[in-house]
Amino acid sequence: MDAAWGAFGSDSDDSDDDSTADKNEQAQQPNVLFESTSAAVTVAITQYFASLTKTTGVGLGERVLAVTSVVYGDECGEEAGELKTMMTEWVIRRGMKVVAGDDGSSACDAAVLIVGDTKDLQSDSSLNIRRRLVPGGTVWLIIKRQENESDNNNSFDCFPGSIWEEISCVSTSSSYSVHKIQKRACLVNAMSCPWMDKKSIIGKEVALAAEKKCGNFKVAKNESYLQFELRAASRVTIVPSVAERMREKISSTDEGYATILTDTNIKHAIEKLRDHGLVIIKGLLPPEQTIPWGNVVLEDFTTAVEALKNHQSRPVDLLNPDKGQFEPLSYKEMAMREDLRVDLRSGPSMEKLRSQENNLASEAMAGNNVIDVGSQPTIITADTMGTAGSSWRYHPSILAILKGLFNPRDDSLYKGNFGRWNFGGNGPDGSPQPFRLGQIGSVVSCPGSGDQAIHADTPHLFEHTDCHPCHYCNVFTPGYKVANDQTDNPSVQNEFVDGLWTGSSTMGGTALVYDSHRLSVSAMLLAESDDGNDNDNASLRRQLLELLTLRPALDAGDILIFDNRTLHYGIANTSKGDTTGKDSNAGRRPMLYLNVTQSWFHDPKVSNLFVGY
């Protein structure tokens, strides 16, 4: 047996004294080895989290680790258990929090997993750890080394590249090897847009053109389009720590917590929006606030479908657009996007829930000068701090990000803005100026809806500089949860590996083009040459567009905020619909949204009212 896990020294000796000495040495050396191993791994974890403190604002004492061992065999398992105990002690000494590895519910920022062989990674305990790890979290894997074993013999098939970043070996010895594996901060829907060739290696010409426009984000050597997309998606993602996820208790359920971002993470979210045109925040919202909205949206959509189909003078069949006698119009409650894709703004069930939540939010924010009037946008001022417990629409971290996005400030200049004394203002105090927060609506994509044409939702206000501050953005969040067990809903295919979603789903999503809120990037990707002779550049532009297109996978509680100048499009919903006759809403995707604008901006698409259905 290897010295790291078994007894040191000879099993037999002619001298009783020597035998006693050997036994003492055998008792001590494993402890020495376990001590040094625990110390080395703990130091590596400490350095890793310390490096994140400046970029996240989360201190070492707030980090949560799970420590567990999975080794089969009595003697090996016993000694692995000793290493687990020592590892736990070292982590606690460093000030971090430890949760039991066999605790099936507690989330963790990182995990230490001790295994005798990579085959042990298929155990229930190992799978449980990987599922509990937050996006962007890290597994520190301690593997027993067999005699004459090479690290190349280790199989890490249970860490697929769709979910996990590349595995790195931290250290090796004759007794053990330590590996670091990081869960991806953001997944992508690789099942979507099959017309894009994402598996090909990025060519030199494409890489150079992308690097020229996208600053310091370089294409890696021999990197495929998909690998670049995964890295870019993680680059625009904020991953709240366990401590942030547990900041505020809002209900009595086990999941009844609201995530409140640190000031540092809010700052970085604003920077990502300004630099790249979008930001993704994982697990910001409690699903108990978003799923009910998805449910009432689908209720009202069903009502609208029936009302239009049975209309006496102008019947419209929304679900069979090729068979209807009349084309659908845009209505007060609902605007058509394309066939089988609608923007649902209002309905009886939505209005009821909207009224309830807005009333609760107003009570919770008494003194914030918040006034909700029906389905009209709400003016958010510098005094509006938000509330986490009443409605996700007023989430404090979302409001803080929007204030910063709409109000960029240079500390050396803002005191010169004397026009802020007008209209009862407080003068040049540098406080955020008001913006309009729209009511919750939803884009419903039905099975059979296709990929949208690429577009931007609003124009640049000026064309003499690459990118002025944002004047209009959207906040998206799913009104549904991605299901693993689909026995009751076979119309939808969601790809899971060992209980972890890979990001792929037939329900689609939203594709966005990285950095395309800038005029220069959009021109590079879509503008034709002035002389009309564009054949030479068409192929390069197509490849650049595919390279910079991100298909982020969102689950319940995740949010996407994007500048409406960013190029984007809805992804096709290739689900089959209701194949059982039990659920007419099967495969329908309600993506909830908020339209948010500067207080002075008028959007005709949102403000104009059309005929009622």
N, C-alpha and C positions, 0 to 999 in steps of 0.2 A: 504494500500500500504506500502511496506517496506520503512523504514526510509532512506535507502541509495538513493532512487530514488524519493520518494514522500515527502510530507511536514512532518516536525516533529511536535509533539504536538497534542493537541486535536482540533477537528474541531469546537467545540462550547464551550463557557465559559460565565458565568453570568456576569463577570466583564469586562467592556470595557477596563480598564487599563491592566488587565491580558491578555485580548484578544490581545491588541496591543503588549504587551511584547512577547506573544506567536508567533505573526506574525513576530516580529523582530528575535526571536530565530529560527523560521522556515526558515527565509531568510538566517540566518548565518550558521546554522548547516550543511546544505548540502555543502556549500562552504568549511567549515572546513574539512568535510569528503572527499570531492573531492581533496582538497589540500593535505591532508595526504596520500590519495591513490596515487595521481600523484607523490608525493615525494618518496613514498616507491617503486613504480614500476620503477621510473627513477633511483633511487639508485641501484636497482637490475640490471637494464640494463647496467648502468655505470660500475658496478663491473664486470659484465659478459664480456663486451668488453675490459675493462682494463686488464682482465686476458688473453685475446687473443693477446694483443699488442706485448708481447715478442715472441710469437710463429708465428705471421704473419707480424709484422712490420707495421701494419696499426694503426694509431693513432685514438683516440676517436673523434677528430674533422673531420675525414674523413668518419666516419660511417653515413649511411643513413637509416632513419627510416620512415616508413609509419604509420600514426595514423588515425584510423577511428572508427566510431560507427555505429552499426546496431541494433537498438532497435525499435520495432513496438509499436505504441501507442503514441499519441501526447505528453502527459505529460512526460512519461518515456523517449521518444525520445528526448524531449527538454533538460531534465536534463542529459541524456547521452551525448548530444552534448556539454553541459557545461563541463562535465568531459573530453571530447575529447579536447576542447579548452585549458583547464588547463594542461592536459597532454602534449600537444604540447608546451606550454610555458615552462614547466619544462625541456623537452628534449632539447629545444633550449638553455636554461640557462646552461645546461651541455656542450654545445659546439657541439652537434651533429646536423646533417642536417635532416630536416623533409620534406617529400614529401606528397602531399595530398593523402588520402586513396582512393579517387575516380579517381586518375590519372591512366589511364589504361595502361600506357607505362613504367613509371619509375620503375626500379628495386630497391630493398631495401635489406639491410643486416638484418633488423629485422622489426617487425610490432607490433603495439599495437592495439588490436582488442577488442572493448567494445561491449558486446552483453547483451541483456536482458534475453536470454535463449539460450541453445545450438541449438535450432531449427533455430535461426537466422544465424547460421553458414552456412546454405544452401543458403543464399542470394547471389545475384550477386556481391555485394561489398565484401563480405567475400571470395568468390571464386576468385575474382580478386586479392585480397591481397595475397592469398596462391600461386597463379600462378606467381606473380611478385617477390616473395621471392627467393633469390638466394639459390642454394644448400647449405646445412649447416646452412642456416639462421634460425632465431628463431621467433616464434609468442608468444607474451605475451598476454594472453587472460584474460580479466576482465569480469567476469560474475556476473550479479545481482543475489543475493540469495533471493529466495522467502521465505515466512514465513514457519518455520518448515521444511525447505528443507535440505536434506542431499546431500553432494557432490557426493554420489554414484548414485544419480538420473541423473547426467549429462551424456549425451550420446555424445561420441566423435567419432562416426562411420565415420565421414567425414575426419578423420585423420588415414587412414589405415597404418598398420605397414610396408607395402612395401615401403612407401614414407616417413613416419614420425617415429621418434624415440619415445620411451615411454614418455607419458605425465606425468609431475610432477606438484604437487600442491605447489606453492610457499608460499601462505598465504591464510588464511580464516578469516572472521569475521562474525558477524551477518548480515552484509550488502552486502558483496561481497566475491568472491573468485578469486584468481589470479593463472593462470596456465601457465606453460612454455612448449611449444611444439617445437621441433627442426626438421627441414627438414633434411633428410638424405643427407650426403655429396655425397654419391654414391649409386646408385640403382644397383640391380642385375637382370639378366634375369632368373627369377624363372621358366619361361615356358620351358626353355631348359633342355637338359640332363635328361629326365624323368627316366632314369635307376638309377639315384642317389636318395637315400632316404634322402632328406634334411629336412623332417618334424620330424624325430625322435629326441628324446632327446639324447644328447651326453653322452655316458657311462663313468664311472670313469676311466677305463683303457685307453681309447682313450684320455680323457682329460689330464691325467698325462703324457702320451707319447708326446702329442702335446706341453704341457707346458715345457717339458724337452728340446725340440728342438727349440721352438719359443720364448725363453726368458721370458720377463715379460708380455706377452700377455696371460692372463689367460682366461680359459673357465668359464663363469658365471654359477651359480647354476641353474639346470633345464633348461639349454639353449639348443635350438634345433640347428641342423647343419645349417639351414637357418639363424637363428638369429646370429650365430657366423659369418657366411659368410657376412652378412650385416655389422656387426661391423668391420670385417677385411677389407672389401672393403672401408669403410669410413676411416679406419686407414691409408691406403696407398693413400689417396686422398688429394690434395691441392685444396681449394676453394677460388678463388680470390674474394676480396671484390668488392663492386660497384665502389669504387674509383680506384682500379686497372683495372677494366673493362673499365673505361672511360679515361685512361691515354693518349691515343693518337688518334686523329681524323684522319682517313685515307681515308674517302670518304664522299660524301654529303648525303648519306642515313641515316635514323634514327639509323640503326644498324651498321653504318660505323665507329666503334671504334675498336682499337686493345687493348687487355688486356696486360698490362705490369706488371709482378710480382714484388713485393718488393724484395730487396736483402735477407730479412729474409725468405720469402717463397721460393726463389730459393735455399737457403741453406737447407731448410727442404725437398724440392723435391730431392735434391742430397742425403740427409741422408736416405730417404725412399727407394731410388733405391739401395743404398749400403746395407741397413739393410734387405730389403724384396724382392729385385729383380725387383720391379716395382713401378711406381708412376702414378697416374691418375690426370690430371689437368682439372677441369671443365671450359668450356667456354673460353679457352685461345685464340682460333683462331676465326677470323671473318668468318662466314659461306660463305660470298661472295667470300672468297679466296679458300674454300675447295669444295663447291658444283660444281663450274665450272669444277674442276678436276674430280669429280665423273661423270659428264656428258660426258666429252671427253673420259674417260676410257670406259664407256659403248658404246660410238660411235665406238671406235676402237675394242672393243670386238666383236661387231656385225659384223664389217668388217672382223675380223679374222675368225669368225665362218663361214661366207659365203665363204671366200677365201679357207678355208680348205675343206669345203663341196664340192666345185666345182673344186677342184684341179684335173687336167687331169690324172696324173699318180698315185697319192696316196691320194684319197679322205678320209677325216676324218670327222665324225659327232660328234662334241664336245657335243652337247646337247642330243644326244641319243647314249651314249657310248656302249650300248649292241647291237646296230644295225649296227654300222659302219663296213666296210670291213677291215679297217686298224686301228691300235692303234695310238693315237697321240704321237708325239715326243716332245722333248723340243726344242724350237725354239729361235732364236736370240731375237725376240720381246716378246716371251711368253713361260713360263715354266709351265708344268703340275704339279699340286700338287696331286690331286686325281681326280676321275670322278667328273665332274661338278664344279671343283674348280681349277682356274688357277692363275698364277702370271703374270700379264701383265706389262711389263717393258717399252714398247715403241709402237708407232703407229703413223700414220700421224697426227691425231688431238692432241695427247699427245705431239708430237715433236713441233708442232706449238705453243701450249700454253707454253711449257717448254722454248722455245727460247724467246718468248715475256717476260715472267716473269724473266728469268735469265738476260736478257738485262736491264730491268728496275731495277732489284736489283743491278746489277753492277754499273749502273749510280748513284743509291741512296747511294751506299757504296764506292764511289770513294775515293781512298786512302787506302782502306782496303786490297789491294793486293789480291782480289778475282778474279780468272780466271775460267770460266766455259767452258769446252770443250765438246760439244755434249752431249752424255749421260754418260760421265765419272763422277766419284765422284769429289768433289771439296775439296781442302785442306783448312781447316779452321785454322787460326793461332790466336795467342793471340790478334792480332790487329783487327780481324774481329768482329765487334760489332753487325752486323746484321741490318735488316731493317724490320719494321712491315708493311709497306704500299705496298710492291711490291709482295712478295710471302711468304706464310707461311713457306716455307722451310728455310728461313733465319730469322725466328722470333727471336728477341733478347733474350727472356727468354729461348727459347729452346737451343740456342747456349750457353748461360751462364750455363745452367744445364749440358749440354754435356761437356763443358770445365771442370767443377768441378768434374763430374763423372770420366772422363778419367785422371784427374790429382790430385789425392789425395796428400795432402802435409802436412808434419809436420814442423812447423815453427822452430823447434830446429835442423832440419836435412838438409833442402833443400840447405843451403849454402855450403854443402860439395859435391854437385854434379858437380865437376869440369869438367867432361866429356862434359858438355854443351858448352864448348868453341869450340868443334870440329865443322867442317862443317859450319864455319861462324856464329856460335851461339854467344849469348850474355853472356854466362857464367851462373853461378848458381844464377839467379835472381828470381827464384820461379815462373816465368810466366808460364801460361798453354802451354804445348807442342802441336804441330799440330795434328789434326785428320782428317779423311776422311768423308765427308758428301755426301751420295749418292743422286742421282736424285729421284724425286717422281715417285713411281710405285704404283701398286694396286693389291691386291688379290681380285679376283671376285669370289664370291660364288653364284652359281645358285640354284634355287629351286630344291630340291632333293639331294643336296650334303649332305653327312653324317658327323658325328663326326669324326674328324681326330684321328689317334693314338697319344697318348701322346708322346711328344718329346722335345728335346732342339735343337736350331738352330746351336749351336757351342759347341765344347768341352772345358772343363777346360784346360788351358795350362800347369798347374802343378797339381800334385796330392798329394803333401806332406803337404798341408795346406787346411783348409776348403774352403776359398774363397779369391782368389787374386782379385785385382782391375779389374773392367770391361774392356774388350778389344773389345767388340762388342755389340751393342744394336740396337733396332728398335724403331722407333717413328710411332705410328698408329694414324689415325684420320678418322672418317667416311666421305665418299664422298657423303653422302645423309643426309636428314633430316627425323627424325622419324615423320610420319604423324599421326595426330589424325583423320582427316576426310578421310576415306578410301573408299568413295563411288566410286571413279574413279579407285581404285586399290584394289578390294576385295580379291586379292590373298594373301595379307599380313595382318596378325593380330598383331596389336600393342595394348597392354592393357592400357587403360586410365581410370582414376577415377576423375571426376569433372574437366576434362581438363588437368590433370597432368598425365604424363606417369609414370607407375609403374616400368618400366625397362624391362618388358616382351615383347618379340617379336618373331614371327616365323622366322625372318630373321637370327637369330643366333647371332654370335659375336665371341669373343675369350675367352677361359677359361685359367686361369693361376694358378699355384700352389704357394701359399704363401711361401716365404722363400726358395724355391727350387733351387735358384742359388747357394746354399751351397751344397757341396758334401755330408755332413752328413745328410742333410734333404732328398736329392734325394736317398741316399743309404737306409735310413730308409723306404722310401715309395716304392722303386722298386727293390732293390737288393735282390737276393735270398740268403739263408744261404749257407755257404761253404760246409756243408755236404749234401746239396740237400734235406734235410727233412724240408720242409717249410710249412707243412700243418697247424701247430699251429699258425704261424705268418701271414698267408695269409689273414685271416679275419680282423685282427688288421690293417694290412697295407692298405687294401681296405677302411676301415673306416677312417683311417688317411688321405688317399688321398682324399676322399670325403669331409672331414672336411676342409682341406686346399685349396680345389679348389674354386677359385673365378670366377664368371661369370659377370664381370662389364658391366653395360649398358652404352654405349656411344651414344651421340647424336652429331649433327653437332656442330663443334667448340671445342669439348672435345678432349683431347689427352691422349694416353697411351704410356709411355716409359717403355720398359722392357729390362733387361739384357738378352742376347740371350742364356745364360746358364739356364735360368728359364724354368722349365717344363711348357708346354702349349699345346693347340690344338685348331683348328678351330671347332666351334660349328655348328651342322647341320642346314641347311637352310630348314625349313619345309614348307615354303610358297608354294603356288600352281602354281605360274607362271602366264603367261598371260591367263586369263580366259575370256577376253572380245574380244580378237583379235585386240585391239587398241594399246597395248604397249608391244612390244616384250621383253623389259627390266624389266617388272613387276616382283618384287620379287628378282631381282639380287642385291647382296650387294657388292658395291665397297668399300673396306677398303684400304685407301691410306696409304702408308708407306714411310719411309726413312730408309735405311740401313746406320748405322754409325759405323765406326771402328777406332781403333788406326791407325795412319798413316803407321805403319810398318806391319799391319796384312793383310793377303791375304785370301779372301774367295772364294774358287773355284766356289761355287754355283752362286755367283754374277758376277765374273770376266770372267768365261768361256762363249764363244759365240757358239751358235749352228746354225743349218740350219735355213734359213728364210722361212716363209710360203708364 
